[in-house]
Amino acid sequence: MLTLHVAEASPEAAVLVDGAHLAAVGPYDELAAAHPDARVRRWPGILTPGLLNPYGPELLEQAYHPDPREADRLGTEPLFGLRARALLASAPTARGASARRGVQRLLAHGTVAVAGEIRGREALDAVRRAGLAVGARPATLPGTPSLSPVPLVLLPALTAGGPARFAVFDVPDRDALVQQSASTCVATVVGGRLVHRRR
C-alpha cells in the first residue's frame, strides 16, 4: 500500500512511500492527484531527510541509557564515564538493553543514521534491528556526544527510488530546527516503517 507523508510547513517536500523505498518526492498536491488511493499521513512542521548522529560509539557503547523504571534514581538522560561503565557491567544483559534504549532515543530525535566505528555486538544488533544506516564520521567532531548534537547533520535530499528514511520535526523551517534542537521530532520513518511517533 502506498503512503503519502506530508508536513504542514513543507508541503512542497511530500514523499510517497512504497514499501521500503520512496516511489516519488514532490509537492503534495501533485502526488495526491497522481495517487488518489494512497493513505495520507499529515504531520505538523517540516519533513526532512533525517539526521546523522556522528556519536554512534559514544552513545551506544560508552553511554548508559537508564530504563524508565530507573528514572527516579538515575534520571532520563544518557550517563557517561565511570558511572556508565559500572552500570553497563552490572548485569549480563545491561549492554544490550542500554543500546536498544539508546537507539529508541536516537529515533525519537529524528536520527536515521549513525557514524563512528561501532564494535560491540549488542550495539551493532540494536542498530541493525532498527534499520539505522551507518555513515562516515566527520574528521573532527565539534561538540560532545548528544542525542541532539551541535551542529545537526541533515542527510542529503530525498529522491525517488531512494530508501524510505526520513524524519519530521514540529518546527516552521530548518533554521528553527537548528535553534530548537532535534527534540522537536514528531515522527521518524526507517525502511518505510514508522519507528517513532510522538504521543
C-alpha positions in Angstrom: 0.0 0.0 0.0 1.3 3.5 -0.9 1.5 6.0 1.9 1.8 9.7 1.3 3.6 11.7 4.1 3.2 15.5 4.1 4.2 18.1 6.7 2.2 21.4 7.2 5.2 23.7 6.8 6.8 21.8 3.9 4.0 20.7 1.5 6.4 21.0 -1.4 8.5 18.2 0.1 5.9 15.4 0.4 7.0 11.8 -0.1 5.2 8.7 -1.4 6.3 5.6 0.3 6.1 2.2 -1.3 7.4 -0.5 1.0 11.0 0.3 2.0 11.5 2.9 -0.8 10.3 6.3 -1.9 8.1 6.0 -5.0 8.0 9.8 -5.5 9.1 13.0 -3.9 7.5 16.4 -4.7 4.6 18.8 -4.0 1.8 17.3 -2.0 -1.0 18.4 -4.4 0.7 16.7 -7.4 1.4 13.5 -5.6 -2.1 13.3 -4.1 -3.6 13.9 -7.5 -1.5 11.2 -9.1 -2.1 8.7 -6.3 -5.6 9.3 -5.0 -5.8 5.8 -3.3 -2.6 6.4 -1.2 -3.1 6.5 2.5 -2.2 10.0 3.8 -0.3 10.8 6.9 -0.3 14.5 7.9 2.3 15.9 10.3 3.0 19.3 11.8 6.2 21.1 10.9 8.7 20.1 8.3 9.6 16.8 6.6 13.4 16.3 6.3 15.8 13.5 5.2 16.5 12.9 8.9 19.7 13.3 10.9 23.1 11.6 11.1 24.4 11.4 14.6 28.2 11.2 14.5 28.5 9.8 18.0 27.4 6.2 17.4 30.1 4.5 19.6 29.9 7.1 22.4 26.1 6.9 22.6 25.5 3.2 22.1 28.6 1.6 23.6 30.0 4.0 26.1 26.9 5.6 27.5 24.3 4.0 29.7 20.7 4.8 28.9 18.5 4.4 32.0 15.4 2.3 31.9 12.3 4.4 32.7 12.0 2.4 35.9 15.4 3.8 36.9 14.4 7.4 36.2 13.8 8.3 39.9 17.4 7.1 40.8 19.3 7.8 37.6 17.3 10.4 35.7 16.4 10.1 32.0 19.5 11.4 30.2 22.4 9.2 29.0 25.1 8.7 31.6 28.8 8.7 30.7 32.1 8.0 32.4 32.8 5.7 35.4 29.1 5.6 36.4 28.1 4.4 32.9 30.9 1.8 32.8 29.7 0.4 36.2 26.1 0.2 35.1 27.0 -1.4 31.8 28.9 -4.1 33.6 26.2 -4.6 36.3 24.4 -7.4 34.6 24.9 -9.7 31.5 22.0 -8.0 29.7 22.8 -4.4 30.6 24.8 -3.5 27.5 22.2 -4.8 25.1 19.2 -3.3 26.9 21.0 0.1 27.1 21.9 0.0 23.4 18.3 -0.7 22.5 17.1 2.1 24.6 19.8 4.4 23.1 18.6 3.5 19.6 15.0 4.3 20.5 16.1 7.6 21.9 18.0 8.4 18.7 15.0 7.6 16.6 12.9 9.9 18.9 15.4 12.7 17.9 15.0 12.1 14.1 18.2 10.2 13.8 18.1 7.8 10.8 21.9 7.2 10.5 24.8 7.0 12.9 28.5 7.3 12.3 31.6 6.0 14.1 33.1 2.5 14.4 30.6 0.5 16.5 32.3 -2.7 17.6 30.2 -4.3 20.3 27.8 -7.0 19.2 24.9 -5.6 21.4 25.1 -2.1 19.8 25.6 -3.5 16.3 22.5 -5.7 16.8 20.4 -2.7 18.0 21.5 -0.6 15.1 20.8 -3.3 12.5 17.4 -4.3 14.0 16.3 -0.6 13.9 17.4 -0.3 10.3 19.7 2.7 11.1 22.1 3.5 8.3 25.8 3.7 9.2 27.6 6.6 7.7 31.1 8.1 7.5 32.2 10.0 10.6 33.4 13.6 10.1 37.2 14.1 10.5 36.6 16.3 13.5 33.7 16.3 16.0 32.9 19.8 17.2 30.9 19.1 20.3 30.2 16.5 22.9 28.1 13.3 22.4 24.4 14.1 22.5 21.1 12.9 21.2 20.8 16.3 19.6 24.4 17.2 18.6 25.6 20.6 17.6 25.7 21.2 14.7 22.8 19.0 13.5 23.8 16.9 10.4 21.0 16.5 7.9 21.3 13.7 5.3 21.2 14.5 1.6 17.9 15.4 -0.1 15.3 12.6 -0.5 14.9 11.2 -4.0 12.5 8.9 -5.8 13.8 5.3 -5.7 15.9 6.0 -2.6 15.3 4.4 0.8 12.2 5.5 2.7 14.2 7.0 5.6 13.2 10.4 6.9 12.1 12.4 10.0 9.5 15.1 10.7 10.1 18.0 13.1 7.5 20.2 14.6 9.2 23.5 13.6 8.4 26.0 10.8 11.7 25.7 9.0 15.3 24.4 9.2 16.6 27.4 11.0 14.1 26.8 13.8 15.2 23.1 13.9 18.7 24.2 14.5 17.6 26.6 17.2 15.1 24.3 18.9 17.0 21.0 18.5 16.2 17.5 17.4 13.9 17.0 20.4 11.2 18.6 18.3 10.9 15.3 16.3 7.3 14.1 15.9 7.9 11.1 13.5 10.8 9.0 12.2 10.5 6.6 9.3 13.1 3.9 8.6 12.8 1.3 5.9 9.3 2.6 5.2 8.2 1.8 8.8 7.1 4.4 11.3 9.6 3.7 14.0 8.9 6.7 16.2 5.8 8.8 16.7 5.5 11.4 19.4 2.5 10.7 21.5 
